[in-house]
């Protein structure tokens, strides 16, 4: 018997009319360190929904989680790291192939290896397409012009990778399809913390279902839940989160999404009506003084409607003929 490697699932590029892209422009970005355990730092964006990053420090050196949307952001992350620790950066981990998490890879020295899942690397083939897809989130910011090369991971794994930073072990996991085909989670076992990239978000924040498969996504989350001892996680976008309520919300959201779209499609409901009918339940609300809160409700509605569209297309493509 021969088992083929898991395929790269391309991002579904359809967007509904009036789609409201998340604003990921690095203009005004500050990364605020939050120490979650000794030597374990969430680098939290000062304004939602810009990208969060991470820093994990051992006695030998440090690991950085994700590198930002431009090489300039990648350089800025290194400046932030230098203010926290004098340990050298030994590794960079990419949680996804998306450019807002990887275009900053080129700012790191060549002797600092990039680590991610094999599927993430396999998806990093078309720089101009990726710039186009992430460019809608730049809102006119010309910073994407800095991006002329796309540094791929140097070290890849299929399901699990262990990195020893000296007195601090970091585990990288790939549990299956999620936001994309190669989502990578960065787990610090002794701190019970994970960097989840686009795989998980705070309860009440819908994901972007860009792979279009809520069924496989649910399976991947359940595999993570059964495997990792986890108290908190750092999402790629949005607030720090306690694990249990966010995992439970995500599972309920995806299961309801898949069941509702399947049901209404079977009843012959058109897609526009379906987007208006399937509600986003128990949504996260932000205090009005949180930077980005004014645009947050519209963004959440837009992401939810996109998920209805992409789930519909996924079920349409996989229905028995």
N, C-alpha and C positions, 0 to 999 in steps of 0.2 A: 504494500500500500504506500502511496506517496501523497502527502498532504501539501497542497499549494500554500504559499504564504498568503496571509490575509491581504485583500486588495486595498489600495488607496481608494477611498470614496471621495469623489470630487465634491467641492462645495456647490450646493444648489444656489444658483445666482438670481433666480426670480425674486423680485421685490414687489409688494403690493403698491398700488397707487397711493401716494401720500406717505410712503415709508419715511420714517424719521430716524436717520442714522445716529448712532452714539457719537458724541463729539470727543474725539481722541487726539485733537491737536495738542502738541506739547507746549504751546504758548501758555506761560504762567504756571507750568507744572512744577510742583514741589513734592518731593518724596519725604514723608515724615516717618522717621524710625519709631517703631513700637516694639519693645523687647517682650517677647512672648515666653521666653525661658532664657537662661544664661547662654549668651552667644547665638540666640535665635531671634531674628528681627524681621518683622513685617515692614516693608517700605511702602507706606500707604500714600496714594495720590491725594493731594489736597483738595481736589475737585472731582466729583462724580461726573461721568463714569470712566475717567482716564485710568490708564493701566497701573496696577500695583506691582511691586517687585518684592524680592526677598534676599536676605543675607543669612547664611548659616556659617558659624565660625568654629573651627576646631583648633587644636594646638599646633598643627602643621600649616593650616591655611584655611581659606574660605571658599564657599560656593555661592554664586549669585544666581537667582532665579529670574529668568527673562531679562531682556535687554532693551526694550523700548522700541518706539515706532520709527526712529531715525538714528543714524550714527551719533548725532549730537546728544540724544537722550542716553545712548549707551555710554558716552564719555561722562555725562552728568552722573549716571549711576555709580561709576567708578569713583567720582569725587565724593559722593555720599558715603561710599564704603570706606574710603580713606579717613573720613572723619570719625568713623566708628571703631575701626580696627587697623592695626599695623600689620596684620597677617596678610600674606600674599593671596590673591585670588587664584585658586588652583583649578576650579571648574566653573563653567556656566551650564545651567540646565534650562532647556526650552520646554515649556509646557505644551506648546502647540507650534504649528508651522506659521501661523498668521503673522503678517508683517509687523503688527503693532507689538508683538512679543519677540520678534527675531531680527528686524531690520537693523537693530543696534548691535548685532553680533560682530559686525566688522570693526567696531570700535575697540574690541578686546584684543590683547596681544595674540599673535599666532600660536604662542606656546601655552595658551590657556585653552584647553579643549572644550568644545561645546558638546553636551550630551543630551540625547533625546531618543524617542522611540524610532524604530526603523521606518514606521509609516509616516511620521512627521518629516523625516529626511526625504522620503520618497515623494512627498507632496511639494517639495521646494524645488520646482523645476521651471516655472514660468514667472519670472520676476515682473514683467510688465503686467500680466494679468493680476498678480497679487497686489501690485501698486494701484491698479485700477479699482480693485475690490475694496481695499482699505482707504483709498483716496476719498471716497464719499464721506468718510468720517473726519476729514481734515478741515472741512468748512473753509476752503480757500487758503489755508496756511500753505505756503510754498515749501515747507520743510521737507516734503517728500522728494524734492529735487536732489537732496543729499544722497538719496538711495540709488546707487549705481551698480552695486553688487549685492549678492545675497549669500552670506556665509552659511553653509550647511553644517549640520552636526558632524563632528569628527568621530565620535563614539556613539554607536547605536545599540539598542537592545530590543528584544521582542516583547518580553513581559516584565522582567525585573532586572534591576541593576543596583549594586551596592557600592557606595563610595565612602571611604574612610578619610576623614579630615584630621584625624588625630584626636582620640578621645571623644569623637562625635561621628556617628555613623549616619549616613543619609541613604534612604531607599527611594529609588525611582520605579514607578509602576505604570504599566499600561493595562487597563482592564477591558478594553474594547471600545467600540464606537460610542461617541458622545456628541459634543459640539462638532467634532471632526473625527476622522478615522484613527488618528494617532495620539489622542489626548494623553499627556504624561502628567502624573501626580508626583510631587516631591514631598516625601514623608520623613519627618524626624521622629523616630520611634520613641526616644526617651523623653521628648517634649510633647508627644501626642498631638503634633501639629502637621498639617499638610498644606502645600501650595497647590491649588486646584486648577489654576489657569481658567479656561472657559468651561471646564467640566462641571463645576458647582458654583452656585451663587447663594447669597443670603436668602433666607426664606422670604417669599413674596416678590422676588426678582426673577422673571422668566429667563431661561437661557435663550441663546440663538441656536435654533435647531438646524444648523446649516448642512448637516448630513441628511436631514430629513427623516430620520429613523427613530421615533420615540420608543419603539419596542426594544430595539437593541440598546438604546441609551439607558432604559430602565434596567436591563440585564447587567450593564456595566456598573451602574451605581450599586446594585445589589451585591455584585462581586466585590466592589470596594468596601462596602459596609461589612461584609463577612470576613474581610481580610485584615483591615487596618484598625488598630486601636487609636481612636481619634477623639479629641475633645474640641479642638478648634481648627478652622481652616482659613487660609488667606485666599480669597477669590481673585481672579485676574482683574476683575472690575467690581467695584462696590465695597460695602463695609465688611470689616472682620465679622466672622460668623461662628456661633456655636454649632457644632457638627450635627447633633441629633435633630433639632427642629428644622434645619435647612435640608438635610437629607430626606426627612419625612415629607417635607413640603414638595421637594423636587420630584420624588416618586409619585406622590399624589397628582401633581400637576401633569406629568408626562402620561400617566395612566388615564387620567380624565381626558386629556387632549386626544390620545389615540382612540379611546372608546367613543368620544363624542363625534370626531370627524368620521370614523367608520360608520357610526349609526346614521348621521345626517346624510352622508354620501349615499348610503343604501336607500334612504328615503327620497333621494333625488333632489336634495336641497342644493341650490347653486352656491358657489364659493363666496360671493359677496355677502349673501345672507348668512352663511355659516360664520364668517368673521364677526358679524354683528350679534350672532346668537350665542356663541361659546364665550362665556365670561372668564375674565381673569379673577380668580377668587383669592381672598386673603392676601391682597397685594401689600407690599411694603410701602409705608408712608414715611416721609422724612420730615424732621423739623424744618421750618421755613428758613432758619439761619444756616443750614448746611449748604455750602457752595454746590450749585448744580441742582438744588431741590426744585427750583422753579420749572425746569424742563423735564424733571423726572417722571411725572405722571404720563406725559405724552410719549416719552421714550418707552416706558413699560407697556403702554397700550400698543405701540407700534411693533415692539418685539413679539408680543403675544399674537397679534394679527399675522405677522410673518410666520410664526410657528404653525398657525392654522393652515396657511397657504402651503407651506412646505410639507406638512403632514399629509395634506390632501394629495399633493403631487406624488409623495412617496407611496401612499396607498393605491393611487391610480396606476403607478408604474409597476407595482408588485401584485396587483389583483390577478386572479386566475383568468386566463383567456378562454 
